[in-house]
Structures are given as structure tokens and as C-alpha cells.
Amino acid sequence: MSRRILIVVGHPDPSPDRLCRSLAQAYAEGAEQAQHSVRRIDIAAIDFPMLRTMQEFEHGAVPDSLKHAAEAIVWAEHIVFVFPLWLGTMPALLKAFLEQVMRPGTAFAYPDKGGGFARTLLRGRSARVVATMGMPSVLYRLWFFSHGIAGMRRSILHFVGIRPVRETLFGMVAGASDRTRARWIRQMRKLGERGL
């Protein structure tokens, strides 16, 4: 069954040589080959401001440079986030992006008259978080409890109704051999084919 898939590359470095871009490209190729509809967002190529006040978050408009991104999130049935782990979590630019596009009115709605819980607006969508890191991925899972990704999953994606959220972690990337990288690319292509 064909799905509408959005791929968000969250590496702040615009260099085409970044592993994250190769992983995202492999996923996109697999998805397109399997006849899924694919859109892509590379946050390093977008100039947008950071939010600085609660007033701005709750009542401000999504910046013009990110309106297409907010529309793509609403359009998507499955969202794939690909980013490097920096200080145990997503890079600041990806967090700033999510703060801009996961706003009231797009991703969730505050309860009427200030009581009760927020209403999710992105229910029925799924996501995959793909993170590269310098440490062994098993160490990040077992020793650090994947704390940065767990925070993204629970506090952002689940909060707006996106579930399930699956994870793919690639560790020790700096010293990875060409053979290992090729295996990772194949893995991402297969995930794209399946729309997972």
C-alpha cells in the first residue's frame, strides 16, 4: 500500500558528504521505487528564525520559509527524521525547526476555555527516527537509555499524536568501513521500500 512519506534531514551542516544525507537519499530511493509519494525537507537549506517567547509560539505565524514544511507534516502519513546525535540529542537547529512547525493549530490544539488536555492534530501518522552517533548505539540505548531520542518521541511526536515512532540507530560512524556504510545504505533503502 502506497504511503505519503516526508523525509526531514536534520543535519545542520549543508555538506552533501554527510552520512545523514546518504541515509535519507537511500530511504527516499527505496520509497520512490516502491511507489510511495515522497517529499523532502533539508533544514540546513532553510533560513528561519528561532522562537524566543511563549507568546510567539502560541500566537505567532509559522515563518514563510517554513510554511511548506508545516504543510508537508500535515500532508504526510509517515515522517522520517534523519540527524546526527549531538550531546546526546538532536542538533539545536532541528529542535528550532520542530518548535516552529509543531505549533498550536498545526500539530495540536489547546483545550477550549483553558481546561483539560491539548488535542492532538497529527493522530494517525507514524514516524521513524534515524540517528547517527560516534558512540556504539548499544551504549546509547543501555547506558544512556536513548534519553535524547526518548524525549523527542514522548515530548514532541507522541504529544502531537504521531505513533508509533520507530528508531534506527547507527553508531561508531566516524570509523565505519565502506562495507558497513554500504550495509547501512541497503538497510535504509529496504525501510523506504516498506514505508516504515
DAFEN-V425917 format. One record per pair of residues at least 6 apart in sequence whose ideal C-beta (glycine too) atoms are under 6 Angstrom apart, sorted by the first residue. I is the first residue (numbers start at 1). J is the second residue. Records with the same first field share a line. If there is no record, write none. Layout:
# DAFEN-V425917
I = J, J
This chain:
# DAFEN-V425917
2 = 35, 36
3 = 36, 77, 78, 195
4 = 37, 75, 76, 77
5 = 31, 36, 38, 78
6 = 39, 72, 76, 79
7 = 24, 28, 40, 80
8 = 41, 81
9 = 20, 21, 24, 42, 82
10 = 43, 81, 83, 94
11 = 18, 20, 83, 84
12 = 44, 91, 93
14 = 44
19 = 132, 173
20 = 82, 132
23 = 82, 130, 188
24 = 82
26 = 185, 188, 189
27 = 80, 188, 191, 192
28 = 38
29 = 189
30 = 189, 192, 193
31 = 38, 192
32 = 38
34 = 193
36 = 195
39 = 72
41 = 69
43 = 93, 97
46 = 65
47 = 65
48 = 63, 65, 66
50 = 96
51 = 57, 99
58 = 104
62 = 70
66 = 100, 101
69 = 101
70 = 101, 106
73 = 101
77 = 125
78 = 126, 195
79 = 127
80 = 128
81 = 129
82 = 130
83 = 90, 94
84 = 132
85 = 131, 133
88 = 148
89 = 148
98 = 156
102 = 160
104 = 110
107 = 121, 122, 160
108 = 118, 120, 121, 160
109 = 119
110 = 118
120 = 160, 161
122 = 160, 161, 162
123 = 161
125 = 162
126 = 164
127 = 157, 162, 165
128 = 166
129 = 149, 167
130 = 168
131 = 169
132 = 170, 173
133 = 171
134 = 174
135 = 171
136 = 171, 172
137 = 169, 171
140 = 146
149 = 167
153 = 165
157 = 165
170 = 184
